[in-house]
Amino acid sequence: MDDKISIILPIFNVGDHLRGGIDSLVNQTIGNENLEIIMVNDCSTDGSDKIIDEYAEKYDCCIAIHHEENSGAAYTPRNTGIKACTGDYIMFLDPDDRYTPDACEVLYNAVKANDAQMAFGRFRRIFEYGGKVQKSYSPYMDSLEQAYPDETFETENFINVPDFIWDNVLESLIYGKTVQGVYSRDSPLDTIHIDNIEQEPDILKMHPSVWSKIYRRDLIMDNHIRFEPFVSGDDMAFTLETLLAAKGIVFLNNFMCYDYYIRDLPEDKSITKTVNVRLLDELMESYIYCRKCTEGYSKEIQNISLNPHLLHWTYTWKNSSFTKEENKLLLSKVKRLKKIHKTDTKTKWLLSSMTTALEASIHTSRE
């Protein structure tokens, strides 16, 4: 193998989970001699810094970088890793998750064989404390139930309604009608290969996971794509920008490349699982940024890339508690988006419903 793959890990206080994440990289079937594992410590205080130094000393492929100041979010260490990396291809891992053993090999072969600028697969969402496993959403039929007969897979249902109602009513309403592209939806598909995202806009309905993808270096560097400074939503913006810019996209519909662990105990939550006004504020800033990125693209691209996230934002907001001033701040951000995101009646209704709900809450919120 002539190419090298750089894998970037943003690290902050994940000591209990960190070794498993790094081990899933150094034991990849592609061979760690073909990897450059860049571990960027964002001033951890739990011993994570010592762990990555240990790996850097033990493995030639591992590089430890230590920030002098904590940035408070993953976007800065990720950008540090992009600046430092030398690989022909770039991938990302959140250090409390795991790559499947052949993730790098399969994704690399897919992106290389198709002369594409990016390739990606599916992931498993694992609720490690509740014992529940979900497959990531795909707009295409798959054969994964046969591959994983002993596990429960479900479409991403984040509104907590009965599965029948979600599958037959709400999913279509929220995600929009199927936009028929160059691939049929009538039978299971293994590989989707397109020249650009306009050929299959439905790909934008999938979770914006930077860590399930491999990027050719020139896609990121030549287009000057970096993680925007959002504590939450930086991955959404990065994923959208790469999908919009990519010349050649490969999606492996039946390949599980990543195990995404949901840390859902109160004493063991990631930053982006702790709901506060900053998280929702910066998510909305990300939505505004993403909407501006799609200016000039089709209405399908504009709607599909944003509207499902607005429903998720609303669900999160409704299940949290905010002061009157916090709700006023959030309302101002929703109104900013409303001014520029005018594509169809459903979109206008969605944003109007959000503003109405926030305005009503302001009248009843505590000071």
Secondary structure, 3 states (H helix, E strand, C coil): CCCCEEEEEEECCCHHHHHHHHHHHHCCCCCHHHEEEEEEECCCCCCHHHHHHHHHHHCCCEEEEECCCCCCCCHHHHHHHHHHCCCCEEEECCCCCEECCCHHHHHHHHHHHCCCCEEEEEEEEEECCCCEEEECCCCCCCCHHHHCCCCCCCCCCCCCCCHHHHHHHHHHHHHCCCCCCCCCCCCCCCEEEECCHHHCHHHHHCCCCHHHEEEEHHHHHHCCCCCCCCCCCHHHHHHHHHHHHCCCEEEEEEEEEEEEEECCECCECCHHHCCCHHHHHHHHHHHHHHHHHCCCCCHHHHHHCCHHHHHHHHHHHHCCCCCHHHHHHHHHHHHHHHHHCCCCHHHHHHHHHHHHHHHHHHHHCCC
